[in-house]
Amino acid sequence: MDLRKIQETEERYYANTFSRLPVAITRGEGMYVYDVEDRRYLDMFAGIAVDSLGHSHPEVVSTIRKQSGLLMHTSNWYYTLPQLRLAQLLVKLTGLEKAFITNDGTEAVETAIKLARKATGKKEIIAMKNAFHGRTLGALSLTWGEKYRKPFMPLLPGIKFAEYNDVDALREKITGETAAVIVEPIQGEAGVIIPDDGYLEEVREITVEKNILLILDEVQTGFGRTGEMFAFQHSGIKPDIICLAKGMGGGFPIGATVFDCGDFKPGEHGGTFIGNPLACEVANTVINVIVRERLAENASRMGDYLLNELKKRGMGARGRGLMVGVEVEDGKRTVLDLIEKGVLTIYSGNTLRILPPLIIERKHVDEFLTAFDSLKH
Ligand SMILES: Cc1ncc(COP(=O)(O)O)c(C=O)c1O
């Protein structure tokens, strides 16, 4: 099927939820993906910070083959070992107490909302302006932006928004009914917005002082992306709840909420596919490869190199590790022009977002820069 036919078929049969870019991808290998005409593209966005080990990583493929041959699903009526191994790994890596596995990032946020309400008995949650936490009604209530929210009102009561990177604004919103504050260590969907040094530490101090929970949404920043295993580790603080997903499964749908604020009782939370053994075993493999191959360090090195090269070119660029945003005149136009040059990226407004697989090497960064330089800025 050619691209035009694919577009017509989608228009007829699929919900009108996605503004797609004009490429239909059929396969991938390492840092590259291929379209229906077998044209090759350098993947500089990793399926929105998801394909942390690139495409078709041999250990991931082998785990999927092995685990799907052993056991793919059995529900949570019974114990399964991959789920248990994953919970132990997440607790060890984060330093928190317990883990709950989810199917994606939005569910990780939903879990955090329920935990915060249950632990504190309070309903108010303070989120940040321009935040993105997902699109189900609970997570949507914490997401900023009329375009996401307006058609679906009313959302959860008791949600307030404070200016990001402004601790005084946060202080003003706190009341005796505040259960938690939820923050992205770097705002991703808003266009790679990095707070000042010391911001997270101050948010932690305020939340401790006021006896409210700190939820960090590391769905996009987690698992090596910013140069540490988790972005909060740049600051030395310890949150009460962490939401995870994206890079955790290397492309297999999975997320988690790791927490240190009490626990649920049986029946209070769950789901049929939650902690599915295949998804969990893939995540175990992906996380172990990230640790063993020191991919967070690679993210730091390659991210610094990319950022410096962009700055040398006089671009307004910012980032931490492999989470980089570049100010361009027209975000969509730049992404479309890069597609023509055989490079895939994404955009938020007029910020070009670069989120490549953590396995990226210098030669791939150079390949991206060559394509970028050849555009008319
Ligand atoms: C910070 C953050 N939280 C939550 C989500 C929602 O995650 P998912 O799309 O896996 O449900 C996203 C997705 O972009 C995100 O960036």
PDBQT file of the ligand as one rigid body, heavy atoms in Angstrom, charges set to zero:
ROOT
HETATM    1  C1  LIG A 401       5.596  13.713  31.348  1.00  0.00    +0.000 C 
HETATM    2  C2  LIG A 401       4.555  12.802  30.763  1.00  0.00    +0.000 A 
HETATM    3  N1  LIG A 401       3.640  12.231  31.577  1.00  0.00    +0.000 NA
HETATM    4  C3  LIG A 401       2.697  11.397  31.112  1.00  0.00    +0.000 A 
HETATM    5  C4  LIG A 401       2.618  11.119  29.764  1.00  0.00    +0.000 A 
HETATM    6  C5  LIG A 401       1.580  10.164  29.279  1.00  0.00    +0.000 C 
HETATM    7  O1  LIG A 401       2.215   8.950  29.006  1.00  0.00    +0.000 OA
HETATM    8  P1  LIG A 401       1.578   7.883  27.979  1.00  0.00    +0.000 P 
HETATM    9  O2  LIG A 401       1.482   8.565  26.654  1.00  0.00    +0.000 OA
HETATM   10  O3  LIG A 401       2.528   6.725  28.020  1.00  0.00    +0.000 OA
HETATM   11  O4  LIG A 401       0.256   7.484  28.528  1.00  0.00    +0.000 OA
HETATM   12  C6  LIG A 401       3.528  11.699  28.874  1.00  0.00    +0.000 A 
HETATM   13  C7  LIG A 401       3.446  11.433  27.434  1.00  0.00    +0.000 C 
HETATM   14  O5  LIG A 401       3.982  12.130  26.621  1.00  0.00    +0.000 OA
HETATM   15  C8  LIG A 401       4.527  12.551  29.394  1.00  0.00    +0.000 A 
HETATM   16  O6  LIG A 401       5.420  13.142  28.597  1.00  0.00    +0.000 OA
ENDROOT
TORSDOF 0
